[in-house]
């Protein structure tokens, strides 16, 4: 696969991830493109692998090209805001910052850990509404039904 075809695949996968999640991360892009399996991702997050690059399929120069293309596409064409994210380990024991590259160089780690955020963040939906907490009945508070009396009255 040449660089032109790879660029087209990167842009298509980035658009797919952005539509699904509202942001783009390198890890999600690698998983969408088939370069990183969910099993290997979970092994890396559980500290069973020393670095993410050890479990990626393909060569490292292609991964660096992928990350550079993602950065330019996200910032210049999609106008997304870059945000550095710390990836911490899963599981029991002390939480450790995970490494993406073998040597942990800042210049290699930063592109992997950057998320590109959309201009409109996804709004979180409340898990429970107040009315649902009272077994489906509406919760109505009035000063007369409120057992707590406040010393200040208006």
Secondary structure by P-SEA (a helix, b strand, c coil): ccaaaaaaaaaaaaaaaaaacccccaaaaaaaaccccaaaaaaaaacccccccccccccaaaaaaaaaaaaaaaccccbbbbbbbbbbbbcccccccccccccccaaaaaaaabbbbccccccccccccccccccccbbbbccccccccccccc
